Amino acid sequence: MRELAQQTVLSAFIASVGKRTPREAAHDATELCSLARALHRLNEVSCNCGLTPRQEKRMQNLEDKVRSILARAGMALNHFNGDPRGYAVYIDLPDGSYNSFGGREHGYGIG
């Protein structure tokens, strides 16, 4: 249920920026959540036993996909988090909303 709520919030903010239609915004939000989950799983593997070169390349490709989706949606990436105890991706929302203990500086976490 938490994931659906995150997708809804992201979709609304992506649509509010005005570069994407509501349908495209919903697709972008779904894809961002999926990519963030994959990055989170790789963060767990990295913490437990380290990443293989193939997994490192996959992580880089996932981060590049996140950047491209955010760029076409008109959103800004705050940072990627490598710690599996938190969200994998943090973005800056237009209204400055945040959902973590880091406050406004850390942005809105997706994961």
URKADA-V497516 format. One line per field, one symbol per residue. ss: DSSP state (2 for helix, 1 for strand, 0 for the rest). psi: psi as a letter, one per 40 degrees, with the letter a starting at -180 (. if undefined). A space follows every 50 residues. Layout:
ss = ???
psi = ???
This chain:
ss = 02222222222222222000022222222222222222222222222200 00222222222222222222222001111100000000111100000000 00000001110
psi = dddddddddddddddddeeiidddddddddddddddddddddddddddei iiddddddddddddddddddddefihhdiiheheeaidhhihideeiifi eeadddahhh.
